[in-house]
Amino acid sequence: MNTFSQLAQATMPLSTLTAAAREAAQISPSVIVGVIVLVLVGAVVLVALITLIVVAQWKIYKKAGYPGWAAIVPFYNSVIQLRMTNLPLWWVVLLFVPIVNIVFFVLLTRRLAGVFSKGPWFTVGLIFLPFIFYPILGFGRALYHNGYPPARPMSEEVKWALIAALTFVLIESLMMGGGDSKHHALTFIADSTYVTDGEYVYYNDTIVPLADPDSFVPNGYYANDMHHVYFEGQLLADVSPRDFTVSPDGMYGYTSSAVYYFGDLIAGVDVGSFQPLGIGYAKDAKHVYIHGEPVKNADVESFSAAPEGYGITKAGDYYDAQDVHHYFYYGEVVKPGSNQAVGE
């Protein structure tokens, strides 16, 4: 696919897009405005808190006799903190080591609290409530006093251990780089959201378990290879692809003994009379279903989904299904005047 719109059309059924558009049209403008305001307020508060922490750290560095601007320079700010707390400068290498860098951060934060005469509980505050405790250090009366002994020079053992570790990281990066070239060779499978590198099948960057790339075929929200059936990358246990059918809208999947909606087993369905109707509707001999749930007050024999995905009654209301007695919208009986189409 060459464009995003083409990819979206290939991976989402038209009925699903239509239903989503209708759903969005029903959202109150006041709700939309409220969500936007809430997001904007949250963003402003977040920026304000980050700015407060940065300014407080600027003041902390100046209290310790270092330039305040060092607080905003990545990695260099950690070097300055190592200096002001008399920790070995080579510890900055630990910033690049996963898991270990968390321990490094805790130890460094403890030392930082210590040089301002603060105890362990203040360290906890700096870690979990930085927007409160960093301003206390920066704007409060706390004075810098480094009583820790100077850091020892790097020993030969540490030097060679670091060289060995960096060499290992470099070799691993080069090997992963080779893997990246393979990763860049990923190709979409039949214009779906599944991709393959020829060895594995991926869904959202996660390997699909047991999938065979050579026989893998997407089908709506489902997919199968010669041995297994999947829903959105998850294996459907005990389901054979030779006994599995997907509804035209891609939502229902069924075998000779079970029916699934979006990968979830629907209990109590008469599989022998099961019939998908489109846009999330289906029925068997006793019930009508919407998104896998029974529809109340529906006449099974005469029930049908709207051919175009939706229609408009004479009263101007939307409907997406009907029987001899009622119009339905998302599985609910339409009451005249309750769901009127805009402009009708």
C-alpha positions as CSV (number, residue, x, y, z in Angstrom):
1,M,0.0,0.0,0.0
2,N,1.3,3.4,-0.9
3,T,-0.8,5.6,1.3
4,F,-2.1,5.6,4.9
5,S,-5.7,5.8,3.7
6,Q,-5.3,2.7,1.4
7,L,-3.8,0.8,4.3
8,A,-6.6,1.8,6.6
9,Q,-9.2,0.7,4.0
10,A,-7.4,-2.6,3.6
11,T,-7.2,-3.4,7.4
12,M,-10.6,-2.1,8.5
13,P,-13.9,-3.2,7.0
14,L,-16.0,-0.4,5.5
15,S,-18.9,-1.3,7.9
16,T,-16.6,-0.8,10.9
17,L,-15.5,2.6,9.7
18,T,-19.1,3.6,9.0
19,A,-20.1,2.4,12.5
20,A,-17.3,4.4,14.1
21,A,-18.3,7.5,12.2
22,R,-21.9,7.2,13.3
23,E,-20.7,6.7,16.9
24,A,-18.5,9.7,16.8
25,A,-21.4,11.8,15.4
26,Q,-23.4,11.0,18.5
27,I,-20.8,12.4,20.9
28,S,-22.0,15.7,22.5
29,P,-19.8,18.7,21.5
30,S,-19.7,19.6,25.2
31,V,-18.0,16.3,25.9
32,I,-15.5,16.8,23.2
33,V,-14.7,20.3,24.4
34,G,-14.4,19.0,28.0
35,V,-11.9,16.3,26.9
36,I,-9.9,18.8,24.9
37,V,-9.8,21.2,27.9
38,L,-8.8,18.4,30.2
39,V,-6.0,17.3,28.0
40,L,-4.7,20.9,27.6
41,V,-4.9,21.5,31.3
42,G,-3.0,18.2,32.0
43,A,-0.3,19.2,29.4
44,V,0.0,22.7,31.0
45,V,0.3,21.2,34.5
46,L,2.9,18.7,33.3
47,V,5.0,21.4,31.6
48,A,4.8,23.5,34.7
49,L,6.0,20.7,37.0
50,I,8.9,19.8,34.6
51,T,9.9,23.5,34.5
52,L,9.7,23.7,38.3
53,I,12.0,20.7,38.7
54,V,14.5,22.1,36.1
55,V,14.6,25.5,37.8
56,A,15.0,23.9,41.2
57,Q,17.9,21.8,39.9
58,W,19.5,24.9,38.4
59,K,19.4,26.5,41.9
60,I,20.8,23.3,43.5
61,Y,23.8,23.3,41.1
62,K,24.5,27.0,41.8
63,K,24.3,26.3,45.6
64,A,27.0,23.6,45.1
65,G,29.2,26.1,43.2
66,Y,28.6,24.8,39.6
67,P,26.9,26.6,36.7
68,G,23.1,26.3,36.7
69,W,22.9,25.6,33.0
70,A,24.7,22.2,33.6
71,A,21.4,20.9,35.0
72,I,19.8,20.9,31.6
73,V,22.6,19.2,29.7
74,P,22.0,15.4,29.4
75,F,24.7,13.2,30.9
76,Y,26.9,16.2,31.8
77,N,24.4,17.0,34.6
78,S,25.1,13.5,35.9
79,V,28.8,14.1,35.7
80,I,28.4,17.3,37.8
81,Q,26.3,15.5,40.4
82,L,29.0,12.8,40.7
83,R,31.5,15.6,41.3
84,M,29.4,17.4,43.9
85,T,28.8,14.1,45.8
86,N,32.4,12.7,45.5
87,L,31.3,9.6,43.6
88,P,33.6,8.1,40.9
89,L,33.2,9.9,37.5
90,W,33.2,6.5,35.7
91,W,29.9,5.8,37.2
92,V,28.4,7.8,34.4
93,V,29.0,4.7,32.2
94,L,26.4,2.9,34.4
95,L,23.7,5.2,32.9
96,F,23.9,3.0,29.8
97,V,23.4,-0.3,31.6
98,P,19.7,-1.4,32.0
99,I,18.6,-2.2,35.5
100,V,22.0,-1.1,36.9
101,N,21.2,2.5,36.0
102,I,18.2,2.3,38.3
103,V,20.5,1.4,41.2
104,F,22.9,4.1,40.1
105,F,20.2,6.6,40.1
106,V,19.0,5.7,43.7
107,L,22.6,5.8,45.1
108,L,23.3,9.1,43.4
109,T,20.0,10.6,44.6
110,R,20.9,9.4,48.2
111,R,24.3,11.2,48.0
112,L,22.6,14.3,46.6
113,A,20.3,14.4,49.6
114,G,23.2,13.8,51.9
115,V,25.3,16.7,50.7
116,F,22.4,19.0,51.7
117,S,22.1,17.3,55.1
118,K,18.9,15.4,54.2
119,G,18.2,11.8,55.2
120,P,16.9,8.6,53.6
121,W,13.2,9.7,53.7
122,F,14.1,12.9,51.8
123,T,15.8,10.7,49.2
124,V,12.5,8.8,48.8
125,G,10.8,12.1,48.3
126,L,13.3,13.2,45.6
127,I,12.6,10.0,43.7
128,F,8.8,9.8,43.9
129,L,7.8,13.4,44.4
130,P,10.5,15.4,42.6
131,F,8.3,18.4,41.9
132,I,8.0,18.9,45.7
133,F,11.4,17.9,47.1
134,Y,13.7,19.4,44.5
135,P,12.2,22.8,45.0
136,I,12.7,22.3,48.8
137,L,16.4,21.9,48.1
138,G,16.7,24.6,45.5
139,F,14.6,27.3,47.0
140,G,14.7,26.4,50.7
141,R,17.4,27.0,53.3
142,A,19.3,23.8,52.8
143,L,23.0,24.5,52.3
144,Y,25.6,22.4,50.4
145,H,28.1,20.7,52.6
146,N,30.0,17.7,51.1
147,G,31.4,15.6,53.9
148,Y,31.9,12.5,51.9
149,P,35.5,11.4,51.2
150,P,37.0,12.0,47.7
151,A,36.3,9.2,45.2
152,R,39.1,6.7,44.8
153,P,41.0,6.6,41.5
154,M,39.9,3.9,39.1
155,S,41.7,0.7,39.8
156,E,43.2,-1.5,37.1
157,E,40.5,-4.1,37.7
158,V,37.7,-1.7,37.2
159,K,39.3,-0.2,34.1
160,W,39.6,-3.6,32.4
161,A,36.1,-4.6,33.5
162,L,34.7,-1.4,31.9
163,I,36.7,-2.0,28.7
164,A,35.4,-5.6,28.6
165,A,31.8,-4.4,29.2
166,L,32.0,-1.7,26.6
167,T,33.5,-4.2,24.1
168,F,30.6,-6.6,24.8
169,V,28.0,-3.8,24.3
170,L,29.7,-2.8,21.0
171,I,29.7,-6.3,19.7
172,E,26.1,-6.9,20.7
173,S,25.1,-3.6,19.1
174,L,26.8,-4.7,15.8
175,M,25.0,-8.0,16.0
176,M,21.7,-6.3,16.6
177,G,22.5,-4.0,13.8
178,G,22.7,-7.0,11.5
179,G,19.3,-8.1,12.9
180,D,17.9,-4.6,12.2
181,S,18.8,-5.0,8.5
182,K,16.7,-8.1,8.6
183,H,14.0,-6.3,10.5
184,H,13.9,-3.6,7.8
185,A,13.1,-6.3,5.3
186,L,9.7,-6.9,6.9
187,T,6.8,-7.0,4.5
188,F,3.1,-6.8,4.9
189,I,1.1,-10.0,4.5
190,A,-1.8,-9.5,2.0
191,D,-2.2,-5.8,2.8
192,S,-3.0,-6.6,6.5
193,T,-1.5,-5.4,9.8
194,Y,0.6,-8.6,9.9
195,V,4.2,-8.5,8.7
196,T,6.8,-11.2,8.2
197,D,10.6,-11.3,7.8
198,G,10.4,-14.7,6.2
199,E,11.1,-16.5,9.4
200,Y,8.5,-15.2,11.8
201,V,5.1,-13.4,11.6
202,Y,4.6,-10.3,13.6
203,Y,1.5,-8.4,14.9
204,N,2.2,-5.0,16.5
205,D,5.9,-5.8,16.7
206,T,5.1,-9.1,18.6
207,I,5.9,-12.5,17.2
208,V,2.7,-14.5,16.5
209,P,3.2,-17.8,18.3
210,L,3.7,-20.9,16.1
211,A,2.8,-19.0,12.9
212,D,4.0,-20.4,9.6
213,P,4.9,-17.4,7.3
214,D,4.6,-19.5,4.1
215,S,0.9,-20.5,4.7
216,F,-0.2,-17.5,6.9
217,V,-3.4,-15.8,5.5
218,P,-5.2,-12.8,7.2
219,N,-9.0,-12.9,7.1
220,G,-10.7,-9.9,8.6
221,Y,-9.7,-9.6,12.3
222,Y,-8.7,-13.3,12.2
223,A,-5.9,-15.1,10.4
224,N,-4.8,-18.7,10.0
225,D,-1.9,-20.8,8.7
226,M,-2.1,-24.5,7.8
227,H,-2.2,-25.5,11.5
228,H,-3.6,-22.7,13.6
229,V,-6.2,-19.9,13.8
230,Y,-5.4,-16.5,15.3
231,F,-7.3,-13.4,16.4
232,E,-5.2,-10.2,16.3
233,G,-2.0,-12.1,16.8
234,Q,-3.3,-14.4,19.6
235,L,-3.6,-18.1,19.1
236,L,-7.1,-19.6,19.3
237,A,-6.5,-22.8,21.1
238,D,-8.0,-26.1,19.8
239,V,-9.4,-24.4,16.6
240,S,-8.5,-26.0,13.3
241,P,-8.2,-23.8,10.2
242,R,-9.9,-26.6,8.2
243,D,-13.1,-26.1,10.3
244,F,-13.1,-22.3,10.7
245,T,-15.2,-19.7,8.8
246,V,-15.0,-16.0,9.2
247,S,-18.1,-13.8,8.7
248,P,-18.0,-11.2,5.8
249,D,-17.6,-8.3,8.3
250,G,-14.6,-10.1,9.9
251,M,-16.0,-10.0,13.4
252,Y,-17.4,-13.5,13.9
253,G,-15.5,-16.7,13.4
254,Y,-17.2,-20.1,13.8
255,T,-16.5,-23.8,13.6
256,S,-18.9,-26.8,13.5
257,S,-19.1,-26.6,17.3
258,A,-18.4,-23.1,18.5
259,V,-18.9,-19.4,17.6
260,Y,-16.4,-16.6,18.4
261,Y,-16.9,-12.8,18.4
262,F,-13.6,-10.9,18.2
263,G,-11.8,-14.0,19.4
264,D,-14.1,-14.6,22.5
265,L,-16.2,-17.7,22.6
266,I,-20.0,-17.0,22.7
267,A,-21.8,-19.5,25.0
268,G,-25.1,-21.0,24.1
269,V,-25.2,-20.4,20.3
270,D,-27.0,-22.9,18.1
271,V,-24.0,-23.4,15.7
272,G,-26.1,-25.4,13.2
273,S,-28.4,-22.4,12.5
274,F,-25.9,-19.6,13.1
275,Q,-25.9,-16.9,10.5
276,P,-23.8,-13.7,10.4
277,L,-25.8,-10.7,9.2
278,G,-23.1,-8.0,8.9
279,I,-22.1,-4.9,10.9
280,G,-21.8,-6.9,14.1
281,Y,-25.2,-8.6,13.9
282,A,-25.8,-12.4,13.7
283,K,-28.6,-14.8,14.6
284,D,-29.3,-18.4,15.2
285,A,-32.6,-20.3,15.5
286,K,-33.4,-18.7,18.9
287,H,-31.6,-15.4,19.3
288,V,-30.3,-12.3,17.5
289,Y,-26.8,-11.1,18.5
290,I,-25.1,-7.7,18.4
291,H,-21.4,-7.8,19.0
292,G,-21.8,-11.3,20.5
293,E,-24.6,-10.3,22.9
294,P,-28.3,-11.2,22.6
295,V,-30.6,-8.5,21.2
296,K,-33.8,-8.0,23.3
297,N,-37.2,-7.8,21.6
298,A,-35.9,-9.0,18.3
299,D,-38.0,-11.3,16.0
300,V,-35.4,-13.8,14.8
301,E,-37.2,-14.9,11.6
302,S,-37.7,-11.4,10.1
303,F,-34.6,-9.7,11.5
304,S,-32.1,-8.3,9.1
305,A,-29.2,-5.8,9.1
306,A,-29.5,-2.6,7.0
307,P,-27.8,-3.3,3.6
308,E,-25.8,-0.1,3.6
309,G,-24.8,-0.3,7.2
310,Y,-27.5,2.1,8.3
311,G,-30.8,3.7,7.2
312,I,-33.1,6.5,8.3
313,T,-36.7,6.0,9.3
314,K,-39.7,8.1,8.2
315,A,-39.4,9.9,11.6
316,G,-35.8,10.8,10.7
317,D,-34.1,8.4,13.1
318,Y,-31.0,6.3,12.3
319,Y,-31.3,2.5,12.3
320,D,-28.9,-0.3,11.4
321,A,-31.3,-3.3,11.6
322,Q,-35.0,-4.1,11.6
323,D,-37.6,-6.8,12.0
324,V,-41.4,-6.8,11.4
325,H,-42.0,-4.9,14.6
326,H,-39.1,-2.6,15.3
327,Y,-36.1,-0.6,14.0
328,F,-32.9,-1.2,15.9
329,Y,-29.7,0.9,16.4
330,Y,-26.7,-0.8,18.0
331,G,-29.0,-3.6,19.3
332,E,-31.5,-1.2,20.9
333,V,-35.1,-0.5,19.8
334,V,-35.3,2.9,18.1
335,K,-37.9,5.1,19.8
336,P,-39.2,7.8,17.3
337,G,-37.5,11.1,17.7
338,S,-34.8,9.8,20.0
339,N,-32.0,9.3,17.5
340,Q,-32.8,11.8,14.7
341,A,-30.3,12.3,11.9
342,V,-28.8,15.7,11.7
343,G,-30.3,17.8,8.8
344,E,-33.1,15.4,8.1
